[in-house]
Amino acid sequence: MEYQNLYINMARSQETVGKKEKEKKKAKQRQDKQERKEERKQNSGKGKSLEDMMAYIDENGNISSTPPDPSRKKEINVEDIQLGPGRQLPEEPAELIRRGVVKFFNESKGYGFIIDQQTQDSVFVHINQLTEPIKEKDKVTFEVERGQKGPSAVNVKKEVKG
């Protein structure tokens, strides 16, 4: 019986030690939480004046904390503002037809590229846009259309030597 009481007392003392440690840990967590709360209060933006919270945009479109200089103010005519792509003037029919040299053409895949002599740009060409078969280094005439991924050659013909 005495051994049993001794064992029970030891178990109880271990329980109380564990309980005390848990309580200390919880108290420490509460204190840390309270300290973080106080720190957030001190660093919060509450109580700032309206002037401290204002942001301005300068004449170059950059965000600034200082108000813009009224002497640098520019008047903009509403009719001059363009939304969307600009209007394109119709091109002369002679300017639509370009000349170039086939840089690369893969017959099995059905596409290639032409170097435009006027702009030196690389223009995509698909086999469906050919009027006759072409190969690399052929001189060709073509028209340029805007494709999904950039300029695309249409109505591609070998240049007549003469």
Secondary structure, DSSP 8 states (H G I E B T S, - for coil): -HHHHHHHHHHHHHHHHHHHHHHHHHHHHHHHHHHHHHHHHHHS-TT--HHHH--EE-TTS-EESS---GGG-----GGG---SS-------HHHHEEEEEEEEEETTTTEEEEEETTT--EEEEEGGGBSS---TT-EEEEEEEEETTEEEEEEEEE----
